[in-house]
């Protein structure tokens, strides 16, 4: 019992200290040889200069979305970030999504800022 409590506390400390929202996604189907994977993020209204950072749970940066030229009050749109096959575990991918705004720091995006995240399979190079 003590070991289980310590383990739960260690996991809480490890994930609690990192900013952002964790999303757990299931692959639409298994990848075939040569296919790739991408995360498709639909963003809502973001303040000027805000960025959305996408990383694996191990902290590997996959991409940064910096929507510029969006009219104030309008949704930022949909963006695609490649996901390495190494991030797949049991047909699932876990990503940390971080909203970054200098100098205010990093935090989890709100549901209004990050509308949805889904996985898409990309065709292989022929």
Residue frames as a rotation matrix with the C-alpha (Angstrom) as fourth column:
UNK 1
0.568 0.823 0.000 0.00
0.823 -0.568 0.000 0.00
0.000 0.000 -1.000 0.00
UNK 2
0.465 -0.483 -0.742 2.79
0.131 -0.792 0.597 2.42
-0.876 -0.374 -0.305 0.91
UNK 3
-0.614 -0.726 0.308 4.62
0.374 0.077 0.924 1.61
-0.695 0.683 0.224 -2.33
UNK 4
-0.150 0.650 0.745 1.46
0.980 0.000 0.197 2.25
0.128 0.760 -0.637 -4.39
UNK 5
0.795 0.453 -0.403 0.94
0.537 -0.835 0.120 5.62
-0.283 -0.312 -0.907 -2.69
UNK 6
0.061 -0.867 -0.494 4.56
0.049 -0.492 0.869 6.62
-0.997 -0.077 0.013 -3.29
UNK 7
-0.659 -0.266 0.704 4.33
0.655 0.257 0.710 5.58
-0.370 0.929 0.005 -6.93
UNK 8
0.304 0.855 0.420 1.11
0.941 -0.337 0.005 7.54
0.146 0.394 -0.908 -7.41
UNK 9
0.731 -0.097 -0.675 2.70
0.245 -0.886 0.393 10.60
-0.637 -0.453 -0.624 -5.75
UNK 10
-0.359 -0.933 -0.027 5.81
0.218 -0.112 0.970 10.30
-0.908 0.342 0.243 -7.96
UNK 11
-0.456 0.260 0.851 3.67
0.890 0.138 0.434 10.19
-0.005 0.956 -0.294 -11.10
UNK 12
0.660 0.747 -0.080 1.62
0.751 -0.660 0.037 13.15
-0.025 -0.084 -0.996 -9.91
UNK 13
0.407 -0.605 -0.685 4.76
0.095 -0.717 0.690 15.19
-0.908 -0.346 -0.234 -9.22
UNK 14
-0.583 -0.692 0.426 6.27
0.460 0.151 0.875 14.25
-0.670 0.706 0.230 -12.57
UNK 15
-0.362 0.503 0.785 3.23
0.881 -0.091 0.465 15.24
0.305 0.860 -0.410 -14.62
UNK 16
0.604 0.675 -0.424 2.02
0.787 -0.590 0.182 17.99
-0.128 -0.443 -0.887 -12.31
UNK 17
0.066 -0.670 -0.739 5.17
0.338 -0.682 0.648 20.08
-0.939 -0.293 0.181 -12.71
UNK 18
-0.840 -0.358 0.408 4.98
0.477 -0.130 0.869 20.19
-0.259 0.924 0.280 -16.51
UNK 19
-0.422 0.717 -0.555 2.65
-0.435 -0.697 -0.570 22.82
-0.795 0.001 0.606 -17.96
UNK 20
-0.745 0.171 -0.645 0.12
-0.642 0.084 0.762 22.01
0.184 0.982 0.047 -20.62
UNK 21
0.292 0.891 0.348 -2.77
-0.844 0.411 -0.343 19.71
-0.449 -0.193 0.872 -21.37
UNK 22
-0.801 -0.510 0.313 -2.19
-0.344 0.821 0.456 16.01
-0.490 0.258 -0.833 -21.97
UNK 23
0.288 0.861 -0.418 -4.26
-0.928 0.143 -0.345 14.48
-0.237 0.487 0.840 -24.76
UNK 24
-0.572 -0.361 0.737 -4.47
-0.233 0.932 0.276 10.72
-0.787 -0.014 -0.617 -25.23
UNK 25
0.128 0.567 -0.814 -5.41
-0.945 -0.179 -0.273 9.72
-0.301 0.804 0.513 -28.76
UNK 26
0.102 -0.007 0.995 -6.19
0.074 0.997 -0.001 6.38
-0.992 0.074 0.103 -30.38
UNK 27
-0.847 -0.439 -0.300 -4.94
-0.284 -0.102 0.953 5.68
-0.449 0.892 -0.039 -33.90
UNK 28
0.054 0.912 -0.407 -7.78
-0.946 -0.083 -0.313 5.46
-0.320 0.402 0.858 -36.45
UNK 29
0.990 0.106 -0.095 -6.19
-0.130 0.945 -0.299 2.18
0.058 0.309 0.949 -37.61
UNK 30
0.424 -0.893 0.148 -2.80
0.374 0.322 0.870 0.48
-0.825 -0.314 0.470 -37.62
UNK 31
0.339 -0.412 -0.846 -0.20
-0.758 -0.652 0.014 2.04
-0.557 0.637 -0.533 -39.88
UNK 32
0.910 -0.165 0.380 0.94
0.349 0.801 -0.486 0.13
-0.224 0.575 0.787 -42.93
UNK 33
0.005 -0.999 0.041 4.51
0.829 0.028 0.559 0.22
-0.560 0.031 0.828 -44.21
UNK 34
-0.624 -0.399 0.672 5.49
0.733 -0.598 0.325 3.66
0.272 0.695 0.666 -45.42
UNK 35
0.370 0.809 0.456 2.60
0.484 -0.588 0.649 5.52
0.793 -0.019 -0.609 -43.78
UNK 36
-0.795 -0.600 0.090 3.11
0.279 -0.492 -0.825 8.29
0.539 -0.631 0.558 -41.27
UNK 37
0.101 0.798 -0.595 1.12
0.981 0.021 0.194 9.96
0.167 -0.603 -0.780 -38.54
UNK 38
-0.731 -0.264 0.630 0.16
0.205 -0.964 -0.167 13.55
0.651 0.007 0.759 -37.84
UNK 39
-0.396 0.613 -0.684 -1.75
0.808 -0.121 -0.576 15.40
-0.436 -0.781 -0.448 -35.14
UNK 40
-0.428 0.375 0.822 -4.39
0.518 -0.644 0.563 17.78
0.741 0.667 0.081 -36.48
UNK 41
-0.580 0.146 -0.802 -5.08
0.724 -0.360 -0.589 20.65
-0.374 -0.922 0.103 -34.07
UNK 42
0.016 0.652 0.758 -8.06
0.671 -0.569 0.475 22.96
0.741 0.501 -0.447 -34.49
UNK 43
-0.743 -0.407 -0.531 -7.44
0.666 -0.527 -0.528 26.25
-0.065 -0.746 0.663 -32.73
UNK 44
0.441 0.896 -0.040 -9.95
0.897 -0.441 0.021 28.82
0.001 -0.045 -0.999 -31.61
UNK 45
0.782 -0.104 0.614 -9.35
0.022 -0.981 -0.194 32.47
0.623 0.165 -0.765 -30.83
UNK 46
0.243 -0.794 -0.556 -5.83
0.970 0.207 0.128 33.20
0.014 -0.571 0.821 -29.58
UNK 47
0.812 -0.042 -0.582 -4.43
0.106 -0.971 0.217 36.49
-0.574 -0.237 -0.784 -28.40
UNK 48
0.852 -0.515 -0.093 -1.80
-0.293 -0.323 -0.900 38.14
0.434 0.794 -0.426 -30.58
UNK 49
-0.013 -0.986 0.168 1.61
-0.882 -0.068 -0.467 36.52
0.471 -0.154 -0.868 -30.16
UNK 50
0.299 0.170 0.939 0.33
-0.727 0.678 0.108 33.32
-0.618 -0.715 0.326 -28.55
UNK 51
-0.355 -0.449 -0.820 1.85
-0.828 0.559 0.053 30.02
0.434 0.697 -0.571 -29.67
UNK 52
0.761 0.514 0.396 0.76
-0.623 0.749 0.227 26.41
-0.180 -0.419 0.890 -29.31
UNK 53
-0.332 -0.934 -0.130 3.57
-0.936 0.343 -0.076 23.96
0.115 0.097 -0.989 -28.61
UNK 54
0.815 0.556 -0.161 3.18
-0.550 0.831 0.087 20.20
0.182 0.017 0.983 -29.21
UNK 55
-0.315 -0.949 0.025 5.47
-0.902 0.291 -0.320 17.68
0.296 -0.123 -0.947 -27.56
UNK 56
0.024 0.222 -0.975 5.62
0.031 0.974 0.223 14.02
0.999 -0.035 0.017 -26.66
UNK 57
0.932 0.361 0.012 5.23
-0.023 0.024 0.999 12.97
0.361 -0.932 0.031 -23.04
UNK 58
0.419 -0.860 -0.290 9.01
0.901 0.356 0.247 12.51
-0.110 -0.365 0.925 -22.88
UNK 59
0.383 -0.205 -0.901 9.41
0.212 -0.929 0.302 16.20
-0.899 -0.307 -0.313 -23.78
UNK 60
-0.614 -0.591 0.523 10.42
0.633 0.026 0.773 15.86
-0.470 0.806 0.358 -27.43
UNK 61
-0.233 0.486 -0.842 9.25
-0.328 -0.855 -0.403 18.96
-0.916 0.182 0.358 -29.30
UNK 62
-0.182 0.258 0.949 7.14
0.783 0.622 -0.019 18.03
-0.595 0.739 -0.315 -32.34
UNK 63
-0.386 0.042 0.921 6.22
0.744 -0.577 0.338 21.51
0.546 0.816 0.192 -33.46
UNK 64
-0.581 0.227 -0.782 5.13
0.443 -0.718 -0.537 25.04
-0.683 -0.658 0.316 -32.59
UNK 65
-0.019 0.670 0.743 2.09
0.961 -0.192 0.198 26.67
0.275 0.717 -0.640 -34.13
UNK 66
-0.593 -0.226 -0.773 2.43
0.462 -0.881 -0.097 30.45
-0.659 -0.415 0.627 -34.39
UNK 67
0.085 0.696 0.713 -0.68
0.996 -0.057 -0.064 31.80
-0.003 0.716 -0.698 -36.12
UNK 68
-0.577 -0.280 -0.768 0.08
0.282 -0.950 0.134 35.30
-0.767 -0.139 0.627 -37.37
UNK 69
-0.968 0.202 -0.152 -2.08
-0.235 -0.495 0.837 37.48
0.094 0.845 0.526 -39.57
UNK 70
-0.437 0.868 -0.234 -5.32
0.828 0.490 0.272 36.20
0.351 -0.074 -0.933 -38.04
UNK 71
-0.289 0.408 0.866 -7.85
-0.123 -0.913 0.389 38.99
0.949 0.005 0.314 -37.58
UNK 72
-0.930 -0.082 0.358 -8.54
-0.349 -0.104 -0.931 39.82
0.113 -0.991 0.068 -33.95
UNK 73
-0.255 0.872 0.418 -11.41
-0.768 0.080 -0.635 37.75
-0.587 -0.483 0.649 -32.58
UNK 74
0.505 0.400 -0.765 -11.26
-0.817 0.509 -0.273 35.15
0.280 0.762 0.584 -35.36
UNK 75
0.827 -0.191 0.529 -10.38
-0.095 0.879 0.467 31.49
-0.554 -0.436 0.709 -34.93
UNK 76
0.020 -0.963 -0.270 -6.81
-0.694 -0.208 0.689 30.59
-0.720 0.173 -0.672 -35.83
UNK 77
0.342 0.184 -0.922 -7.71
-0.897 0.358 -0.261 27.52
0.282 0.916 0.287 -37.95
UNK 78
0.933 0.009 0.359 -6.48
-0.113 0.957 0.269 23.94
-0.341 -0.291 0.894 -38.28
UNK 79
0.245 -0.941 -0.233 -2.81
-0.959 -0.200 -0.199 22.94
0.141 0.272 -0.952 -38.29
UNK 80
0.955 0.017 -0.295 -1.01
-0.030 0.999 -0.041 19.63
0.294 0.048 0.955 -38.76
UNK 81
0.243 -0.892 0.381 2.06
-0.965 -0.180 0.193 18.53
-0.104 -0.414 -0.904 -36.81
UNK 82
0.177 -0.233 -0.956 3.98
-0.420 0.860 -0.288 15.33
0.890 0.453 0.055 -37.76
UNK 83
0.579 0.012 0.816 4.11
-0.778 0.307 0.548 12.66
-0.243 -0.952 0.187 -35.04
UNK 84
-0.417 -0.797 -0.436 7.02
-0.865 0.496 -0.079 10.19
0.279 0.344 -0.897 -35.08
UNK 85
0.321 0.548 -0.773 6.06
-0.324 0.830 0.454 6.51
0.890 0.105 0.444 -35.08
UNK 86
-0.607 -0.618 -0.500 8.20
0.295 0.409 -0.864 6.12
0.738 -0.672 -0.066 -31.94
UNK 87
-0.796 0.358 0.487 5.48
-0.595 -0.609 -0.524 8.04
0.109 -0.707 0.699 -30.07
UNK 88
0.190 0.896 -0.402 2.96
-0.731 0.403 0.552 5.24
0.656 0.189 0.731 -30.72
UNK 89
-0.905 -0.361 0.224 2.38
-0.418 0.657 -0.628 2.78
0.080 -0.662 -0.745 -27.90
UNK 90
-0.712 0.652 0.261 -0.39
0.468 0.718 -0.516 0.15
-0.523 -0.245 -0.816 -28.12
UNK 91
-0.350 0.532 0.772 -2.06
0.845 -0.176 0.504 2.03
0.404 0.829 -0.388 -31.01
UNK 92
0.775 0.551 -0.309 -2.19
0.632 -0.687 0.359 5.18
-0.014 -0.473 -0.881 -28.87
UNK 93
-0.287 -0.815 0.503 -0.34
0.642 -0.554 -0.531 8.48
0.711 0.171 0.682 -28.75
UNK 94
0.571 0.371 -0.732 -0.11
0.795 -0.474 0.380 10.83
-0.206 -0.799 -0.565 -25.77
UNK 95
-0.172 -0.566 0.807 0.82
0.671 -0.666 -0.324 14.45
0.721 0.486 0.494 -26.45
UNK 96
-0.086 0.103 -0.991 1.35
0.815 -0.565 -0.130 17.48
-0.573 -0.819 -0.035 -24.25
UNK 97
0.103 0.224 0.969 -0.16
0.768 -0.637 0.066 20.66
0.632 0.737 -0.238 -25.69
UNK 98
-0.198 -0.311 -0.930 1.19
0.857 -0.515 -0.010 23.91
-0.476 -0.799 0.369 -24.23
UNK 99
0.728 0.368 0.579 0.04
0.576 -0.786 -0.224 27.47
0.372 0.497 -0.784 -24.80
UNK 100
-0.151 -0.894 -0.421 3.03
0.950 -0.249 0.188 29.76
-0.273 -0.372 0.887 -24.74
UNK 101
0.698 0.304 0.649 2.92
0.475 -0.874 -0.102 33.53
0.536 0.379 -0.754 -24.53
UNK 102
-0.329 -0.881 -0.339 6.06
0.915 -0.209 -0.346 35.46
0.234 -0.424 0.875 -23.72
UNK 103
-0.539 -0.834 0.119 6.67
-0.472 0.182 -0.863 36.92
0.698 -0.521 -0.491 -21.15
UNK 104
0.163 0.734 0.659 3.69
-0.966 -0.016 0.257 35.37
0.199 -0.679 0.707 -19.30
UNK 105
-0.613 -0.510 0.604 4.99
-0.654 0.756 -0.024 31.83
-0.444 -0.410 -0.797 -19.55
UNK 106
-0.749 0.238 -0.619 3.47
-0.303 0.707 0.639 28.48
0.590 0.666 -0.458 -20.38
UNK 107
-0.517 0.651 0.556 0.13
-0.595 0.195 -0.780 26.97
-0.616 -0.734 0.286 -19.42
UNK 108
-0.608 0.426 0.670 -2.53
0.597 0.802 0.031 24.56
-0.524 0.419 -0.742 -20.65
UNK 109
-0.928 0.360 0.102 -4.67
-0.165 -0.639 0.752 25.94
0.335 0.680 0.652 -23.48
UNK 110
-0.490 0.844 0.217 -8.32
-0.490 -0.061 -0.870 26.54
-0.721 -0.533 0.444 -22.65
UNK 111
-0.238 0.494 0.836 -11.07
0.628 0.735 -0.255 24.63
-0.740 0.465 -0.486 -24.51
UNK 112
0.797 0.518 -0.310 -11.76
0.145 -0.662 -0.735 27.87
-0.586 0.541 -0.603 -26.41
UNK 113
0.231 -0.806 -0.545 -8.11
-0.823 -0.461 0.333 28.09
-0.519 0.371 -0.770 -27.54
UNK 114
-0.871 -0.465 -0.158 -7.66
-0.484 0.763 0.428 24.39
-0.078 0.449 -0.890 -28.39
UNK 115
0.022 0.991 -0.133 -10.92
-0.998 0.013 -0.065 23.16
-0.062 0.134 0.989 -29.91
UNK 116
0.914 0.290 0.284 -9.83
-0.277 0.957 -0.084 19.63
-0.296 -0.002 0.955 -30.89
UNK 117
-0.258 -0.952 -0.166 -6.91
-0.915 0.186 0.358 17.31
-0.310 0.244 -0.919 -31.53
UNK 118
0.795 0.453 0.404 -7.10
-0.310 0.875 -0.371 14.21
-0.521 0.169 0.836 -33.69
UNK 119
-0.305 -0.907 0.290 -4.70
-0.191 0.357 0.915 11.84
-0.933 0.223 -0.282 -35.39
UNK 120
0.773 0.451 -0.446 -4.53
-0.530 0.073 -0.845 11.44
-0.348 0.890 0.295 -39.15
UNK 121
0.260 -0.666 0.699 -2.62
0.446 0.725 0.525 8.90
-0.857 0.175 0.485 -41.17
UNK 122
0.348 -0.248 -0.904 -0.41
-0.692 -0.719 -0.069 10.40
-0.633 0.649 -0.422 -43.86
UNK 123
0.999 0.047 -0.002 0.42
-0.035 0.710 -0.703 8.58
-0.032 0.702 0.711 -47.10
UNK 124
0.330 -0.931 0.155 3.87
0.413 0.291 0.863 7.18
-0.849 -0.221 0.481 -47.65
UNK 125
0.081 -0.416 -0.906 6.26
-0.734 -0.640 0.228 8.52
-0.675 0.646 -0.357 -50.25
UNK 126
0.752 0.225 0.619 5.98
0.196 0.821 -0.536 6.64
-0.629 0.524 0.574 -53.51
